[in-house]
């Protein structure tokens, strides 16, 4: 059962310098009860993708093709009221900065009660439900925490409260956009473990966006690698991280300082810059920076499937 | 050999609290270390551990409340603004946030030549711009751009160019790679290593990214609540952390390998507030191996084999200490 299926999604932004083709033919699935990671560097289209799913693209952006099918409904055709009904109860989000997600002038309990505005429960029952969620995210003394304000909590606790709020309505899909980036290493690990536990309890799917390869490897079941607005590789975490078939994925993994077990004075890098998205190259999107490019790379590349479920948009992924 | 930088028992206090109950909170609570010429020293610790405050105190940007700072044999912590200014030519600072630390109203050319103007150094500015941009791997076409027209990595390179413009002897870099993509982090670290060798720089690097430390620093110090808990050669500390907090930090590092067996040291509870420092060893509230003694008696920073350490029950390679013996 697939909760979210993205098919041939194209998104463009109208800019002064012409149309900026931010996403091209993006396709992947988020199956039920799976955690899917999206990894890619700045400018790869991660944020555009989330905004497209949530129906929150900027005014100059539009979906020029493809489908976003959530629980059988194509969101590219949904109107504003339909999207509003989905955001929150069915699709919820956690962002990088927990302070931005919490209202500084309302107590945590008030905010959590407000989220349950569609629920038929009474006030006391709603507060009990809020306290139960805070308990689940391991906030000490949850009843007392309800009457406190966001600034009274540490950064790690605020992020856990934001997670509790996002999961309170038991959504089918949680979109987590770099939720651990602002946290320290020990808190990052604790937050990942918490997310995994909660996902298991609630039985939702998670779309987890991060540029931290280690976090993706640890938390996710499947991974989607994006580069310059295209999905260049996808598969299970083990397939993609163990046997990357797209040169970009391979280089990205090499670059991670965590991969260098020995001490080195010279770390690997990927020379070159992102292509201009106003003027996309006709062929493989990574060709200009790829050290394994050949003549065939000047032509547009389709996804190859070197192993079941493992797909890479590269001619080298063809032969085994 | 005179150390280039000699910090002794440095403390930084902040005034806080309501009017009638003013009190001091120690952001840095007594820190000592030496930096020798050509050396790179890393300060590691979580948010709020006092890393940035310490760096600002060394550079005279933050008044200190006790202790001393010597630079090249000269005591500098009591100097006024005017006396400090010439020293800033030889000890420069790279601030956090690659783009935010550059003025949005200045071009790259203005930014990299600003140090010459501030310090009244006569130079052929056009030639200096070309020289500095070349040193950090940017071509001349960047000179007329503004900060918002640069990527994170390019902005960081401009920050490096500003820091090395006047041939300093010491560069203090606050989170040089934070917020950069992994492929760009490598570029910036390579650049720093390269410049250090070519220009004979000494560096203090502040970071919470342990991988950065591993690849660039000769020696490192781990900070917790404004104090050092462990200092030593980077290789030795990574190979066998002796302080439980260092061990927990190292074990918390997610690696991009789905099959890696992970032996995590989970830290219970949250970081204590600086307003209510725990008694005894300040790490005892979170330490998985705390004993009764840790709750009452504060450990001193003492030599321990090849490093310095503040812990009553240091970890030894291969041996597990007894489990925590006090309630959380």
Interface residues (C-beta under 8 A of the other chain):
Chain A: X41 X42 X154 X155 X156 X157 X184 X185 X186 X187 X188 X189 X190 X192 X211 X212 X213 X214 X215 X216 X217 X218 X237 X238 X241 X242 X251 X252 X253 X255 X256 X257 X258 X259 X260 X263 X264 X265 X266 X267 X268 X269 X270 X273
Chain B: X46 X47 X151 X152 X181 X182 X183 X184 X185 X186 X187 X189 X190 X193 X208 X209 X210 X211 X212 X214 X215 X234 X235 X248 X249 X252 X253 X254 X255 X256 X257 X258 X259 X260 X262 X264 X266 X267 X270 X271
